[in-house]
C-alpha cells in the first residue's frame, strides 16, 4: 500500500505540473495573439502613414501642375496677342 500511495502522490505532483504548464501555455498563446494583433496594427499604421505621404505628394504635384497650366495658358495668350497685333 505504501508503494501505491507513493505512486499516487507522484501522479498528483505530475498532474499539478501538467496543469501549471497548460495554464502557462494558454497565457503565452494569448500574449502571442495580442502581439500578432499589435503587429498588424503597427503595419496598418505604417501603411496609413505611407498613404498620407502619397496624398500630400499628390496634392503638391497637382498644385505644381495647376501653376504650370496657368503659365502655359498665359504664354499662349501673350503669343496670340503679339501675333494678332503684328498682323
PyMOL commands that set and color helices and strands:
alter all, ss='L'
color gray80, all
select helices_A, chain A and resi 2-86
alter helices_A, ss='H'
color red, helices_A
deselect
rebuild
show_as cartoon
